[in-house]
Amino acid sequence: MSFDPKTDMLFEMNWIILTLVPFFFIFSFWNKPSRTNIISLSLIEQIGEQFKIALKTKKDSSKGMFISLFIMILFVNLMGLFPNTFTPTSHISINMMISFPMWMGFMIFGWTKFTNKMFSHLVPSGTPMPLISFMVLIELISNVIRSLTLSIRLMANMVSGHLLLTLMGNMMENSSIIMIMILTLIQGVLTSLELGVAFIQAYVFCMLLTLYSDESDL
């Protein structure tokens, strides 16, 4: 179920997980914020400070864009840890849908507004003259595949943990009581690690996008 978005009962309704994020902002409309709201606001503030350091621009709109993207990816990753719930970020098509338009926007803006600077990024400082053409080719290829590598990184990290938990769950069917207890303990530890992976991968995904935007002087 965590690798297949289709279900017999809800058809393809598991994809709606991607659109559930805005509905949880209704909890911020209370006069007195709850503890959960206080924790979430503190997390958003801390993440915003990290993005502010990484971004060259001082515009709040750029920081807000990456914070919103971080919240969406984190929420989707965490939702995927619930039983019988599909994780959209485990599919490369969803990740490409997020990373490719943003990368393309950064590249178009950078090449149209700061063409000379974009050319300078293709040649690292201190490159010997005989290697300049070779380094330009390497840097150009690395820039072209950035959206793909971002998507594969997020997909691989989300799939690996889910796959291990699924395989261990299947082993419990024909195992003894002692083995089931051991596997359950291991699964509990792995689930805790998956919580950290869900947070770290959302942070890394957005932080790399901020670095790409810096290169285009957004």
HUTA-V401412 format. One record per backbone hydrogen bond with DSSP energy under -1.0 kcal/mol. NH is the residue of the N-H (numbers start at 1). CO is the residue of the C=O. Records with the same first field share a line. If there is no record, write none. Layout:
# HUTA-V401412
NH->CO ; CO
This chain:
# HUTA-V401412
7->11
13->10
15->12
16->13
17->14
18->15
19->16
20->17
24->21
25->22
27->24
28->25
29->26
38->34
39->35
40->36
41->37
42->38
43->39
44->40
45->41
46->42
47->43
48->44
49->45
50->46
51->47
52->48
53->49
54->50
55->51
63->59
64->60
65->61
66->62
67->63
68->64
69->65
70->66
71->67
72->68
73->69
74->70
75->71
76->72
77->73
78->74
79->75
80->76
81->78
82->79
85->82
87->2
90->87
91->88
95->91
96->92
97->93
98->94
99->95
100->96
103->99
104->100
105->101
106->102
107->103
108->104
109->105
110->106
111->107
112->108
113->109
114->110
118->114
119->115
120->116
121->117
122->119
123->120
127->124
131->128
132->129
135->131
136->132
137->133
138->134
139->135
140->136
141->137
142->138
143->139
144->140
145->141
149->145
150->146
151->147
152->148
153->149
154->150
155->151
156->152
157->153
158->154
159->155
160->156
162->158
163->159
164->160
165->161
166->162
167->163
168->164
169->165
170->166
171->167
173->170
175->172
180->176
181->177
182->178
183->179
184->180
185->181
186->182
187->183
188->184
189->185
190->186
191->187
192->188
193->189
194->190
195->191
196->192
197->193
198->194
199->195
200->196
201->197
202->198
203->199
204->200
205->201
206->202
207->203
208->204
209->205
210->206
211->207
212->208
213->209
214->210
215->211
217->214
218->213
